[in-house]
Amino acid sequence: MKSFILLSILFISSLSVAQQDNYVTTSPKFNACEELNAEALENCFNHEVFNFIYSNFKYPQDVQKDYSGEIRVVFEVSKTGNFKTLFVQSQFESLKNETNRVFDSIPQIQPATYNGNPTFKQYSMSIYLPLNADNIPPKLSNPKQLETKPAINKIEELTALEQKAKAEFDSVQKAVVNYQNKAYQSQINIPFSHENYFRFDRAINLVGTNSHTASKPYVYEDLVNYYDFVSENEALKQDRQTWSGKKIWNEHLVQLQSKDYWFTLDPILDLQLGKDTDADFNTTYNNTRGVYIQGGLGKKFSFSASVFENQGRFAQYFNQYAESLKAFGPDPAIIPGRGIAKRFKEDAYDYPVAEGYLSYSPAKFINIQFGHGKQFIGDGYRSLLQSDVASPYPYLKLNTKFWKIKYTNTWTWLKDVRPEAVEDDAFRTKYIANHFLSWNVSKRLNLGLFESVIWENTNDRGFDINYLNPVIFFRAIEFETGQGAGNAILGASGKYKFNDNVNVYGQFILDEFSLNDVKAGEKSWKNKYGFQVGAKYYNAFKVKNLMLQAEYNQVRPYTYSHNTIVLNYAHNNQPMAHLWGANFRELVLIGRYQKDRWYTEAKFIAGVRGFDYNNDTDNFSYGGDIYRDYNDRPFDTGVKIGQGIKTTSINASTQLGYLVNPSSNLKAFVNVNYRNFNPEAQTLNVFNNSTVWVNFGIRTDLFNWYFDL
C-alpha cells in the first residue's frame, strides 16, 4: 500500500512537471505574421511595429527633419491586443507627444498568449532620427523572408523588474515639482546677521508669544507661528519673465523639490571696494567667492554647507588687529570672525572659510545639530554669554523645547593657537560645554540661566563624557575633576515686554565672586563679573519698520581669563563672548529701517577700555586681555574698569543697502565708518587712530562683520 501511494505521488508530480514544461508563450501577432514559426514571429512583430512607426511618424513643427537623436519607448501590448506607451524619453516634448500619437493609432492585433490564454507583454525600443534608409526596416514582399533574415531593429521584451528599472530615471524626473520654499518649514538655520534678523524681530517679540529669542541662530520651523516667510518673500518678488531675470532678482540659482526632498544652491559673493583715510595704501577690498548649499530629506532631516574663498585688504586698524591675533607658524594674521589667513601679495590676506551642519529633529520637541559654525546667546547686539565674534568651530547642539521652556546644550571643540600654547608644533585643543535654559515666566517676562565650563586634555582625558550630561550642574563636575581641571562661568538673562513695540533685556555674567571682598568695598580683583542692559523700540514714533535700540555693556577686569595657559573663554585668539574681551564699559545706539527691498542702518558705539603696557617697565596684566594669566596682576584691590592704558573709543557707521535677491539674501550696499581711538599712552599695539573708512559692494549676507573694534 505504501509503495502504491509513493508511486502515485511520483506519477502526479511528473505529470505536473510535464504540464508546466508544456506551457507555451507566443508573441503578439499582426495579420501578416500569422503563418510564421515562433522565431520568425518575433522578427515579424519587430518589423511590423517599426514599419508602422516610420510610415506614420510626422515631424513636429519645432523639430527639424535633419535632427539627429533617439526616442526611447517602453510600451505594452495588452491582453486585448491594444498598444499603450508606458514611458517615452526624448529631448523634445513634442516628439514625446508624436510618439504617443503613433502608438495609439497602431491597429489592434492578436495578443500574446501564455498556455493558450491571452496575456500582456511589455517591450522597450529605440526610434532613431532622422528617419532615413539607414534605419527604416526593408519593405518585405513576402513575410516568410523573415524565417531566414533577422530583424534589423530590435524590440526587447521587458521583465517586470527591467521595466521598473528602466522607468526609474523618468519616475525620479516626474517626481520633481515646482519649488515652493520648503526651507521655510525646515530645520535649516536662518543665517544670523543682525540686519537679517531685524526683519522678523518684532514678530517674535509680541506680547503673548511663547517664543524663545535668545538662543541663535533660529531654525525656520521655530518661527513659522510668528512670521510668514512665504508671503513676505512673495511680496518682495519682482516681475521678471526671463530665466536670468528670475535667478538674479527672485530665485535660487538652482532649486529642486519633490514630495520627499528639496535642494538649493546659490553662489556666495562678498565683493567690496573702499578707501581708508588713515591707510598707507590706496584702496581696501574684499573678494569672496563661494557656494551655499541647503537641502532637506524628508520632514526631519536638513543640511547646509557654505564654502568661501577669500582675499582681502581692510582698513589699516582692522589689518593691524588681525595681525595682532597671529597664530603660531608662518601665517601673518587671523581675520576676526573668519579664520587664519596667509599672505596674499604684499599687504593683503588669503583666508579660506568653510561652514556647514546637519540638522535632525527626531521628535517635535527636539532638534540636534552637528556642524562647524558659530552660536549666539542673547537679545542684544552684543552678548556676554556666547557671541559670534570668533572664528567658526566644530559643535554639537541639542535644542529641547516644551511647555514654556527651551533648553539649549552646546558642546564645542576650540583651539588655542598662541606660540606659548602649542605642543609639538600643533595647536592646543580645549572644549567648552554650555547650558542655556530659557523660561517664559509670563506673556511678558522671560528669564534665562546659563552655565559654561572650559576644560582641556589634562591627563589625556580628551573630551570628558561627564559634560555630555545635559542636566547636570557643571560646577559639581569641575570640583570632582580638580579645581585646576576646568573653568566654570555662570550667567543669567532676562527680557520684559512692556507692549508689542517696546521691550527691555539684559544679561549678567559671573566668572568669580567673593562676598567678603564685596562687603569690604575694596574693589577686589576676585569680583569678576559683567552685565548688559538694553531696550528695543519697534515701529518707533509710529514709523513702520523703524527700530531703535540702546544697549549698555560692562565687564570687570580679569573676567573670562584663568590662571592656566588655555582655560580662558576664547578661541583662535578671539573672545567667545564680547568682542572687547574684558575691562571695558560700552554704550551702543542703533537705528534700523526697512521698506520693501531697501534698508538702512545707523550705529554709534562709545566706550572706555583698559589695555596692558607690555613694555620693559610694565608687563603686568590689567585684565583686558583674557588670554593673560590673572596671577600677573599688579594689585589685588582697587581694581576698576579702564585700568592700565585707559582708552576712549568711538565707532560710528551708517549703511544704505538694497536686497537684490531675497532667496539668496544677496545685497548691494554702501557703508561709511568713522573710528576714533584715543589711548592715554601709546605702545606698539595701542596707539591713536582716527579714520573714515568708506566702502561699497555686493554681498551674500550670511554672517556678521564686526568692524567696531
C-alpha positions as CSV (number, residue, x, y, z in Angstrom):
1,M,0.0,0.0,0.0
2,K,2.8,2.4,0.9
3,S,4.5,1.6,-2.4
4,F,1.3,2.4,-4.3
5,I,1.0,5.7,-2.6
6,L,4.6,6.6,-3.3
7,L,4.3,5.7,-7.0
8,S,1.1,7.7,-7.2
9,I,2.8,10.8,-5.8
10,L,5.7,10.4,-8.2
11,F,3.3,10.0,-11.1
12,I,1.3,13.1,-10.2
13,S,4.4,15.1,-9.7
14,S,5.8,14.0,-13.0
15,L,2.6,14.8,-14.8
16,S,2.5,18.3,-13.1
17,V,6.1,19.0,-14.2
18,A,5.3,17.8,-17.7
19,Q,2.3,20.1,-17.9
20,Q,4.4,23.0,-16.7
21,D,7.0,22.2,-19.3
22,N,4.4,22.2,-22.0
23,Y,3.3,25.8,-21.1
24,V,3.8,27.8,-24.3
25,T,4.3,31.6,-24.7
26,T,3.6,33.2,-28.0
27,S,4.3,36.8,-29.2
28,P,1.6,39.2,-30.3
29,K,0.6,38.7,-33.9
30,F,0.0,41.1,-36.8
31,N,-2.2,39.6,-39.6
32,A,0.9,39.5,-41.8
33,C,2.7,37.2,-39.3
34,E,0.1,34.5,-38.7
35,E,1.7,31.6,-40.6
36,L,5.2,32.0,-39.2
37,N,7.1,29.9,-36.6
38,A,7.9,31.2,-33.1
39,E,11.4,32.7,-34.0
40,A,10.2,34.3,-37.2
41,L,7.0,35.5,-35.5
42,E,9.2,37.7,-33.1
43,N,11.1,39.2,-36.0
44,C,7.9,39.8,-37.9
45,F,6.4,41.6,-34.9
46,N,9.5,43.8,-34.7
47,H,9.3,44.7,-38.4
48,E,5.6,45.5,-38.4
49,V,5.9,47.8,-35.4
50,F,8.9,49.6,-36.9
51,N,7.3,49.9,-40.3
52,F,4.1,51.3,-38.9
53,I,6.0,53.9,-36.9
54,Y,8.2,55.0,-39.8
55,S,5.2,55.1,-42.2
56,N,3.0,57.2,-39.8
57,F,5.5,59.3,-37.9
58,K,5.3,63.1,-38.6
59,Y,7.9,65.6,-37.5
60,P,6.5,68.3,-35.1
61,Q,6.9,71.9,-36.3
62,D,9.6,72.7,-33.7
63,V,11.9,69.8,-34.8
64,Q,13.9,70.0,-37.9
65,K,13.8,66.9,-40.2
66,D,17.5,66.5,-40.1
67,Y,17.5,66.5,-36.3
68,S,19.7,63.6,-35.0
69,G,18.6,61.9,-31.8
70,E,16.9,59.0,-30.2
71,I,13.5,58.4,-28.7
72,R,13.4,55.7,-26.1
73,V,10.0,54.0,-25.7
74,V,8.6,51.5,-23.2
75,F,5.2,50.1,-24.4
76,E,2.8,47.3,-23.7
77,V,0.6,45.1,-25.9
78,S,-2.4,44.4,-23.6
79,K,-4.5,41.3,-23.2
80,T,-6.9,42.7,-25.9
81,G,-4.1,43.4,-28.4
82,N,-4.0,47.1,-28.0
83,F,-0.8,49.2,-27.9
84,K,-0.1,51.5,-25.0
85,T,3.0,53.6,-24.2
86,L,4.3,53.5,-20.7
87,F,7.2,55.8,-20.9
88,V,8.7,58.0,-23.6
89,Q,12.0,59.7,-23.3
90,S,13.1,62.4,-25.7
91,Q,14.8,65.8,-25.7
92,F,11.6,67.5,-27.1
93,E,8.2,67.3,-25.5
94,S,6.6,67.5,-29.0
95,L,8.5,64.3,-30.0
96,K,7.1,62.5,-26.9
97,N,3.6,63.6,-27.9
98,E,4.0,62.4,-31.5
99,T,5.3,59.1,-30.4
100,N,2.3,58.6,-28.1
101,R,0.0,59.5,-31.0
102,V,1.6,57.0,-33.4
103,F,1.4,54.1,-30.8
104,D,-2.2,54.9,-30.1
105,S,-3.0,54.6,-33.8
106,I,-1.5,51.1,-34.2
107,P,-4.4,48.8,-35.1
108,Q,-5.5,46.1,-32.6
109,I,-3.7,42.8,-33.1
110,Q,-3.8,39.3,-31.6
111,P,-2.4,39.5,-28.1
112,A,0.4,37.4,-26.7
113,T,-0.6,34.1,-25.1
114,Y,0.6,32.1,-22.2
115,N,-0.5,28.4,-22.1
116,G,-3.2,29.4,-24.7
117,N,-4.6,32.3,-22.6
118,P,-4.3,36.0,-23.6
119,T,-1.7,37.9,-21.7
120,F,0.1,41.3,-21.8
121,K,3.7,41.9,-22.7
122,Q,5.9,44.9,-22.3
123,Y,8.8,46.0,-24.6
124,S,11.4,48.7,-25.0
125,M,12.7,50.1,-28.2
126,S,14.6,53.0,-29.7
127,I,13.5,55.2,-32.6
128,Y,16.5,56.8,-34.3
129,L,16.1,60.2,-36.0
130,P,16.3,61.3,-38.7
131,L,14.1,58.7,-40.5
132,N,16.1,57.5,-43.5
133,A,17.1,54.4,-45.4
134,D,19.7,53.5,-42.9
135,N,17.3,52.9,-40.0
136,I,14.0,52.1,-41.8
137,P,13.3,48.3,-42.0
138,P,13.1,47.0,-45.5
139,K,9.6,46.6,-47.2
140,L,9.1,42.8,-47.4
141,S,7.1,41.4,-50.2
142,N,6.8,38.0,-48.5
143,P,6.8,37.9,-44.7
144,K,8.3,34.4,-44.9
145,Q,11.6,36.0,-45.8
146,L,11.8,36.7,-42.0
147,E,12.3,33.0,-41.4
148,T,15.9,33.4,-42.6
149,K,16.5,37.1,-42.3
150,P,16.9,38.6,-38.7
151,A,15.3,41.9,-37.7
152,I,17.4,45.0,-38.3
153,N,15.9,47.0,-35.4
154,K,15.4,45.1,-32.2
155,I,12.4,45.3,-29.8
156,E,13.3,43.9,-26.5
157,E,10.8,42.2,-24.2
158,L,11.0,43.5,-20.7
159,T,10.6,41.6,-17.5
160,A,8.7,43.4,-14.7
161,L,11.9,44.2,-12.9
162,E,13.6,45.5,-16.0
163,Q,10.5,47.7,-16.8
164,K,10.6,49.2,-13.3
165,A,14.4,49.8,-13.6
166,K,14.1,51.4,-17.0
167,A,11.4,53.7,-15.7
168,E,13.3,54.8,-12.6
169,F,15.0,57.8,-14.1
170,D,11.8,59.1,-15.6
171,S,9.9,58.5,-12.3
172,V,12.5,60.5,-10.5
173,Q,12.2,63.3,-13.0
174,K,8.4,63.2,-12.8
175,A,8.6,63.5,-9.0
176,V,10.1,66.9,-9.3
177,V,7.6,69.7,-8.7
178,N,7.6,73.4,-8.7
179,Y,9.8,74.8,-6.0
180,Q,7.8,76.1,-3.1
181,N,10.4,77.2,-0.4
182,K,10.2,74.1,1.8
183,A,13.2,75.6,3.6
184,Y,10.7,77.9,5.4
185,Q,9.3,74.9,7.3
186,S,12.5,73.0,7.8
187,Q,15.2,72.6,10.4
188,I,17.6,74.8,8.4
189,N,19.2,77.6,10.4
190,I,18.3,81.2,9.4
191,P,21.7,82.8,8.7
192,F,22.4,85.0,11.6
193,S,23.1,88.6,10.7
194,H,21.7,91.5,12.7
195,E,20.2,93.2,9.7
196,N,18.6,89.9,8.5
197,Y,17.1,89.1,11.9
198,F,15.7,92.7,12.3
199,R,13.1,91.9,9.6
200,F,11.2,89.5,11.9
201,D,12.4,90.6,15.4
202,R,9.2,92.4,16.3
203,A,7.0,89.5,15.1
204,I,8.7,87.1,17.5
205,N,8.6,89.6,20.4
206,L,4.9,90.3,20.5
207,V,3.2,90.1,23.9
208,G,1.7,86.7,24.3
209,T,4.0,84.7,22.1
210,N,5.7,81.6,23.5
211,S,8.9,82.3,21.6
212,H,12.4,82.0,22.9
213,T,14.6,84.6,21.2
214,A,18.0,84.5,23.0
215,S,19.5,81.3,21.5
216,K,20.6,81.9,17.9
217,P,20.6,81.0,15.1
218,Y,17.0,80.1,14.8
219,V,15.7,77.3,12.7
220,Y,12.9,78.2,10.3
221,E,10.3,75.8,11.8
222,D,10.6,77.6,15.1
223,L,9.3,80.9,13.6
224,V,6.5,79.6,11.3
225,N,3.9,80.6,14.0
226,Y,5.2,84.2,14.1
227,Y,6.4,85.2,10.7
228,D,5.1,84.3,7.3
229,F,8.3,83.9,5.3
230,V,6.5,82.7,2.2
231,S,4.2,85.7,2.0
232,E,7.0,88.1,2.8
233,N,9.2,86.6,0.1
234,E,6.3,86.7,-2.5
235,A,5.7,90.4,-1.7
236,L,9.3,91.2,-2.4
237,K,9.4,89.4,-5.8
238,Q,9.9,91.4,-8.9
239,D,8.0,90.8,-12.2
240,R,10.7,89.0,-14.2
241,Q,9.9,86.8,-17.1
242,T,13.3,85.6,-18.3
243,W,15.3,82.8,-16.7
244,S,18.2,85.1,-15.9
245,G,15.9,87.8,-14.6
246,K,14.2,85.3,-12.2
247,K,17.6,83.9,-11.0
248,I,19.2,87.3,-10.4
249,W,16.2,89.0,-8.6
250,N,13.9,86.4,-7.2
251,E,15.1,82.8,-7.1
252,H,17.9,80.5,-6.0
253,L,20.3,79.7,-8.8
254,V,19.4,76.0,-8.5
255,Q,16.2,74.9,-6.7
256,L,14.8,71.4,-6.8
257,Q,11.9,69.9,-4.9
258,S,9.8,66.8,-4.8
259,K,7.5,65.3,-2.2
260,D,10.3,63.8,-0.2
261,Y,13.2,66.2,-0.6
262,W,14.4,69.7,-1.6
263,F,17.7,71.3,-2.5
264,T,19.0,74.8,-3.3
265,L,22.4,76.1,-4.5
266,D,23.5,79.7,-4.7
267,P,26.8,81.5,-5.3
268,I,28.3,83.4,-2.4
269,L,29.6,86.9,-3.1
270,D,31.2,89.4,-0.9
271,L,32.8,91.9,-3.2
272,Q,33.8,95.2,-1.5
273,L,35.9,98.2,-2.6
274,G,36.7,101.1,-0.3
275,K,39.0,103.8,1.0
276,D,40.5,104.2,4.4
277,T,41.8,107.8,5.1
278,D,44.4,106.6,7.6
279,A,45.9,103.8,5.4
280,D,49.2,104.0,3.6
281,F,47.7,102.1,0.7
282,N,45.3,103.2,-2.0
283,T,42.2,101.0,-1.5
284,T,40.6,98.4,0.7
285,Y,38.9,95.5,-0.8
286,N,37.4,92.1,-0.2
287,N,37.0,89.4,-2.8
288,T,34.9,86.5,-1.7
289,R,33.5,83.8,-4.0
290,G,31.8,80.6,-2.8
291,V,28.9,78.3,-2.9
292,Y,26.0,78.0,-0.5
293,I,24.0,74.7,-0.4
294,Q,20.9,73.9,1.6
295,G,18.6,70.9,1.5
296,G,16.2,68.6,3.2
297,L,15.5,64.9,3.1
298,G,12.0,64.1,4.4
299,K,10.4,66.2,7.1
300,K,13.0,65.7,9.9
301,F,16.5,66.0,8.3
302,S,18.1,69.1,6.8
303,F,21.6,70.1,5.9
304,S,23.6,73.2,4.8
305,A,27.1,73.9,3.7
306,S,28.9,77.1,2.6
307,V,32.5,77.3,1.3
308,F,34.2,80.7,1.0
309,E,37.4,81.5,-0.9
310,N,38.5,85.0,0.2
311,Q,41.2,87.6,-0.4
312,G,41.1,90.9,1.3
313,R,42.8,94.1,2.5
314,F,40.8,96.0,5.1
315,A,41.1,99.3,6.9
316,Q,44.5,99.9,8.5
317,Y,43.3,99.4,12.1
318,F,41.5,96.2,11.1
319,N,44.6,94.8,9.4
320,Q,46.7,95.6,12.5
321,Y,44.3,94.0,14.8
322,A,44.2,90.9,12.5
323,E,48.0,90.7,12.7
324,S,47.9,91.1,16.5
325,L,45.9,87.8,16.6
326,K,48.6,86.0,14.6
327,A,48.8,82.2,15.3
328,F,51.9,80.1,15.8
329,G,53.5,79.5,12.4
330,P,54.3,81.4,9.3
331,D,50.8,82.8,8.6
332,P,50.7,86.6,9.4
333,A,47.1,87.1,10.7
334,I,43.7,85.8,11.8
335,I,40.9,87.7,10.2
336,P,38.4,88.4,13.1
337,G,35.4,86.2,12.9
338,R,36.7,84.3,9.9
339,G,39.9,82.4,10.4
340,I,43.7,82.0,9.9
341,A,45.0,84.0,6.9
342,K,48.1,83.6,4.8
343,R,49.8,86.4,3.0
344,F,48.3,87.4,-0.4
345,K,50.6,89.6,-2.5
346,E,52.5,92.1,-0.3
347,D,49.9,93.6,2.0
348,A,46.7,91.5,1.8
349,Y,45.3,88.2,3.1
350,D,44.0,85.0,1.8
351,Y,41.6,83.3,4.3
352,P,39.5,80.3,3.2
353,V,36.5,79.5,5.4
354,A,34.1,76.5,5.4
355,E,30.9,76.1,7.4
356,G,28.2,73.5,7.5
357,Y,25.9,71.4,9.6
358,L,23.4,68.5,9.8
359,S,20.1,69.2,11.5
360,Y,17.8,66.5,12.6
361,S,14.5,66.6,14.6
362,P,13.7,63.1,15.8
363,A,10.6,64.4,17.6
364,K,8.5,67.6,17.8
365,F,10.4,68.8,20.8
366,I,14.0,68.1,19.9
367,N,16.4,69.4,17.3
368,I,20.0,68.0,17.1
369,Q,22.7,69.7,15.1
370,F,26.3,68.7,14.4
371,G,28.5,71.1,12.3
372,H,31.1,73.7,12.0
373,G,29.9,77.3,12.7
374,K,29.0,79.8,15.4
375,Q,26.4,80.3,18.1
376,F,25.0,83.4,19.9
377,I,23.1,83.7,23.1
378,G,21.3,87.0,23.8
379,D,18.7,89.5,22.7
380,G,21.2,92.4,22.2
381,Y,23.8,93.5,19.7
382,R,26.5,92.1,21.9
383,S,26.5,89.0,24.1
384,L,28.3,88.5,27.4
385,L,27.4,84.8,27.4
386,Q,28.3,83.4,24.0
387,S,28.8,85.5,20.8
388,D,29.6,85.1,17.1
389,V,32.8,87.2,17.0
390,A,35.3,84.3,16.9
391,S,36.1,82.1,14.0
392,P,33.8,79.1,13.2
393,Y,34.4,75.9,15.3
394,P,33.1,72.4,15.4
395,Y,30.0,72.0,17.6
396,L,27.2,69.6,18.7
397,K,24.0,71.3,19.7
398,L,20.8,70.0,21.3
399,N,17.7,72.1,21.4
400,T,14.8,70.9,23.5
401,K,11.5,72.9,23.6
402,F,8.3,72.1,25.5
403,W,5.7,73.9,27.6
404,K,7.3,77.3,28.3
405,I,10.8,76.0,28.3
406,K,13.6,75.9,25.7
407,Y,16.8,74.2,26.8
408,T,19.9,74.6,24.6
409,N,23.0,72.4,25.1
410,T,26.1,73.1,23.1
411,W,29.4,71.3,23.1
412,T,32.3,72.9,21.1
413,W,35.9,72.0,20.2
414,L,38.2,75.0,20.3
415,K,41.8,75.9,19.6
416,D,44.5,77.9,21.4
417,V,46.9,78.9,18.6
418,R,49.4,81.1,20.5
419,P,53.1,80.1,20.3
420,E,53.3,79.6,24.0
421,A,50.3,77.2,24.0
422,V,51.2,74.9,21.1
423,E,52.5,71.3,21.8
424,D,54.8,69.6,19.2
425,D,54.1,72.4,16.8
426,A,50.4,71.6,16.9
427,F,47.6,73.9,18.1
428,R,46.2,73.1,21.5
429,T,42.7,71.8,21.8
430,K,40.2,72.7,24.5
431,Y,36.5,72.1,25.0
432,I,33.5,74.1,26.1
433,A,30.1,72.8,27.2
434,N,27.3,75.3,27.6
435,H,23.8,75.0,29.0
436,F,21.2,77.7,28.5
437,L,17.7,77.4,29.9
438,S,15.1,79.8,28.7
439,W,11.8,80.1,30.6
440,N,8.8,82.2,29.6
441,V,7.5,83.1,33.1
442,S,4.5,85.0,31.7
443,K,3.3,86.6,28.5
444,R,5.8,89.4,29.1
445,L,8.6,88.1,31.2
446,N,11.4,85.7,30.1
447,L,14.3,84.5,32.3
448,G,17.3,82.5,31.3
449,L,20.0,80.6,33.2
450,F,23.5,80.0,31.7
451,E,26.4,77.9,32.7
452,S,29.6,77.0,30.9
453,V,32.7,75.1,31.6
454,I,36.0,75.1,29.7
455,W,38.5,72.2,30.0
456,E,41.5,70.8,28.1
457,N,43.1,67.4,27.6
458,T,44.5,67.2,31.2
459,N,45.9,63.8,31.9
460,D,44.9,62.7,28.4
461,R,41.2,62.7,29.4
462,G,40.2,64.3,26.0
463,F,36.6,65.2,25.6
464,D,35.2,64.4,29.1
465,I,32.0,62.5,28.7
466,N,30.8,63.8,32.1
467,Y,30.0,67.0,30.4
468,L,27.7,65.3,27.9
469,N,25.1,65.0,30.7
470,P,22.6,67.7,29.6
471,V,21.1,68.4,33.0
472,I,23.9,68.2,35.5
473,F,25.5,71.3,37.1
474,F,28.9,71.7,35.6
475,R,30.3,73.2,38.8
476,A,30.0,69.8,40.5
477,I,32.0,68.1,37.8
478,E,34.7,70.8,38.0
479,F,35.2,70.0,41.7
480,E,35.2,66.3,41.1
481,T,37.9,66.5,38.4
482,G,40.1,69.0,40.3
483,Q,40.0,72.8,40.7
484,G,42.5,73.4,38.0
485,A,40.9,71.0,35.6
486,G,38.3,73.4,34.3
487,N,37.0,76.9,34.3
488,A,33.3,77.4,35.1
489,I,31.3,80.5,34.2
490,L,27.7,81.3,35.3
491,G,25.2,83.7,33.8
492,A,21.6,84.9,33.6
493,S,19.5,86.7,31.1
494,G,16.1,88.4,31.2
495,K,13.6,90.2,28.9
496,Y,10.4,92.1,29.7
497,K,7.9,93.2,27.0
498,F,6.1,96.4,28.0
499,N,4.0,96.1,24.9
500,D,4.2,94.9,21.3
501,N,6.7,97.7,20.4
502,V,8.9,98.1,23.5
503,N,10.9,95.5,25.4
504,V,13.9,95.6,27.7
505,Y,16.6,92.9,28.0
506,G,19.7,92.2,30.0
507,Q,22.5,89.7,30.9
508,F,24.7,89.0,33.9
509,I,27.9,87.0,33.7
510,L,29.8,85.7,36.7
511,D,33.2,84.3,36.4
512,E,34.3,84.5,40.1
513,F,32.8,86.2,43.1
514,S,33.8,86.9,46.7
515,L,31.1,88.1,49.0
516,N,33.6,89.1,51.7
517,D,35.6,91.2,49.3
518,V,32.4,92.9,48.1
519,K,31.5,93.7,51.7
520,A,34.9,95.1,52.2
521,G,34.4,97.6,49.4
522,E,38.0,97.4,48.2
523,K,37.2,96.6,44.6
524,S,38.9,93.2,44.7
525,W,40.2,91.5,41.5
526,K,38.2,88.4,42.5
527,N,34.9,90.1,41.7
528,K,34.9,89.1,38.0
529,Y,31.6,89.8,36.5
530,G,29.8,91.8,33.9
531,F,26.3,92.9,32.9
532,Q,24.2,94.2,30.0
533,V,21.0,96.2,29.9
534,G,19.2,97.2,26.7
535,A,16.0,98.2,25.1
536,K,14.3,98.0,21.7
537,Y,11.6,100.2,20.3
538,Y,9.8,98.8,17.2
539,N,7.8,100.9,14.8
540,A,9.4,103.8,16.6
541,F,7.4,107.1,16.7
542,K,4.7,105.2,14.7
543,V,7.0,104.7,11.7
544,K,6.5,101.2,10.4
545,N,9.7,99.1,10.3
546,L,11.8,101.6,12.2
547,M,13.6,100.1,15.2
548,L,15.7,102.0,17.7
549,Q,17.9,100.1,20.1
550,A,20.0,101.2,23.1
551,E,22.4,98.9,25.0
552,Y,25.0,99.3,27.7
553,N,27.6,96.7,28.5
554,Q,30.4,96.5,31.1
555,V,32.7,93.7,32.1
556,R,35.2,94.0,35.0
557,P,38.9,93.2,34.6
558,Y,40.1,89.5,34.5
559,T,36.6,88.2,33.6
560,Y,36.8,85.2,31.2
561,S,40.5,84.7,32.0
562,H,42.2,81.9,34.1
563,N,45.5,81.1,35.8
564,T,46.2,78.2,33.5
565,I,47.5,78.7,30.0
566,V,44.5,77.7,27.9
567,L,41.4,77.7,30.2
568,N,40.2,81.1,29.0
569,Y,36.9,81.7,27.4
570,A,38.3,82.2,23.9
571,H,39.1,80.5,20.5
572,N,41.7,81.3,17.8
573,N,42.9,84.3,19.8
574,Q,39.4,85.8,19.8
575,P,36.9,86.1,22.7
576,M,33.9,83.7,22.8
577,A,31.8,86.5,24.4
578,H,32.2,90.3,23.9
579,L,34.5,91.4,21.1
580,W,36.4,93.7,23.5
581,G,37.3,90.9,26.0
582,A,37.1,92.4,29.5
583,N,37.9,95.6,31.4
584,F,35.5,97.9,29.5
585,R,32.2,99.7,29.5
586,E,30.3,100.4,26.3
587,L,27.3,102.3,25.0
588,V,25.6,101.0,21.8
589,L,22.9,103.0,19.9
590,I,21.4,101.5,16.7
591,G,18.7,102.6,14.4
592,R,17.4,100.3,11.6
593,Y,14.7,100.9,8.9
594,Q,13.4,98.7,6.1
595,K,11.0,99.4,3.3
596,D,10.4,96.8,0.6
597,R,13.9,95.8,-0.6
598,W,15.6,98.9,0.7
599,Y,17.2,99.1,4.2
600,T,19.3,101.5,6.2
601,E,21.3,101.3,9.4
602,A,22.9,103.8,11.7
603,K,25.1,102.7,14.6
604,F,27.0,104.6,17.3
605,I,29.3,102.9,19.8
606,A,31.3,104.7,22.5
607,G,33.4,103.0,25.2
608,V,36.2,103.1,27.7
609,R,38.7,100.2,27.8
610,G,41.9,99.3,29.6
611,F,44.9,97.9,27.8
612,D,48.3,96.4,29.0
613,Y,51.5,98.3,28.6
614,N,53.6,95.3,27.7
615,N,56.9,97.2,27.8
616,D,60.2,96.9,29.6
617,T,59.0,98.7,32.7
618,D,55.4,97.4,33.0
619,N,54.5,93.9,31.9
620,F,51.5,93.4,34.3
621,S,48.1,92.1,33.2
622,Y,45.5,94.8,33.8
623,G,42.6,92.4,33.0
624,G,41.6,93.4,29.4
625,D,43.4,90.6,27.6
626,I,41.6,87.5,28.6
627,Y,44.5,85.3,27.4
628,R,46.7,86.7,30.1
629,D,47.3,84.8,33.4
630,Y,45.4,86.8,36.0
631,N,48.2,86.0,38.5
632,D,50.3,88.6,36.7
633,R,48.1,91.4,38.0
634,P,49.7,94.5,39.6
635,F,47.5,94.6,42.7
636,D,44.6,92.8,44.4
637,T,42.4,95.6,45.4
638,G,41.4,98.9,43.8
639,V,40.7,97.1,40.6
640,K,38.4,99.1,38.3
641,I,37.3,99.3,34.7
642,G,39.7,101.2,32.4
643,Q,42.8,100.4,34.5
644,G,46.1,100.1,32.6
645,I,46.1,102.3,29.5
646,K,42.8,104.0,29.7
647,T,41.4,104.4,26.2
648,T,38.2,106.0,24.9
649,S,36.9,105.0,21.6
650,I,34.1,105.9,19.2
651,N,32.8,103.8,16.3
652,A,30.1,105.3,14.2
653,S,28.7,103.9,10.9
654,T,25.9,104.3,8.5
655,Q,24.8,102.0,5.8
656,L,22.3,102.1,2.9
657,G,21.5,98.9,1.1
658,Y,19.2,97.1,-1.4
659,L,18.1,93.5,-1.2
660,V,19.0,92.2,-4.6
661,N,17.7,88.7,-4.2
662,P,15.6,87.7,-1.1
663,S,16.0,84.0,-1.7
664,S,19.8,84.0,-1.5
665,N,20.0,87.2,0.7
666,L,22.2,89.0,-1.8
667,K,22.5,92.7,-1.0
668,A,24.1,95.7,-2.6
669,F,25.3,98.4,-0.1
670,V,27.4,101.5,0.6
671,N,28.9,101.9,4.1
672,V,30.7,104.7,5.9
673,N,32.6,104.0,9.2
674,Y,34.2,106.5,11.5
675,R,36.6,105.4,14.2
676,N,38.4,107.4,16.8
677,F,40.7,105.5,19.2
678,N,42.3,107.7,21.8
679,P,44.6,106.0,24.5
680,E,46.1,107.9,27.3
681,A,49.5,106.4,26.4
682,Q,50.8,104.8,23.2
683,T,52.6,101.5,22.8
684,L,53.5,99.3,19.8
685,N,50.0,97.8,19.8
686,V,47.9,100.7,21.4
687,F,48.1,104.0,19.5
688,N,46.0,106.9,18.4
689,N,43.8,106.3,15.4
690,S,41.2,108.5,13.7
691,T,39.9,107.4,10.4
692,V,37.0,107.3,8.0
693,W,36.5,104.1,6.0
694,V,34.1,104.2,3.1
695,N,33.3,101.0,1.2
696,F,30.6,99.7,-1.1
697,G,29.9,96.4,-2.7
698,I,27.6,93.4,-3.0
699,R,27.5,90.5,-0.6
700,T,25.5,87.4,0.4
701,D,24.5,88.3,3.9
702,L,25.2,85.0,5.8
703,F,27.1,86.3,8.9
704,N,28.1,89.4,10.8
705,W,31.1,91.5,10.2
706,Y,32.3,93.3,13.3
707,F,34.4,96.3,12.4
708,D,33.8,98.2,15.7
709,L,37.0,97.1,17.4
